[in-house]
């Protein structure tokens, strides 16, 4: 049963990621059902935690906490600065068995990237696989502005200043 669930979850992730393989009608319905069940049960907070709450837990020496830095590439991100006590698993590598084996299912796992985009992919995978996973809202941007995050903020500011049209 676990193997079937893992297969369905991985198929769902591949479909959601824009994979080019075709599912049978039965597989599609199963993936759709699992995805709908997962999405229907996302809480109002979206499994997000604020940076200040992560800091409080780090400072308190919380042993029920594992921080996973999923930014890529490692040598330009994690190796140049990371949250205290964080381990590194790139978001594209999170579902590999050897990486999942590093993550305890009985502890809170906080994932983060630069801005929040990639961490949400890792969060979804971990939640679907039964981990107590959360993400740090707005990623490393909420912790400390570091390049290329500063560039991201500049791009956002540029978009705001351009006043792109919005329909109502």
Buried (B, 14 or more C-beta within 10 A) or exposed (E): EEEEBBEBBBBBBBBEEEEEEEBEEEBEEBBEEBBEEBEEEEEEEEBBBEBEBBBEBBEEEBEEBBBBBBBBEBEEBBEEEBBEEBBBBBBEBBBEEEBBEEBEEEBBBBBBBBBBEBBBBBBBBBBBBEBBBBBBBBBBBBBEEEEEBEEBEEEEEEEEEEEEEEEE
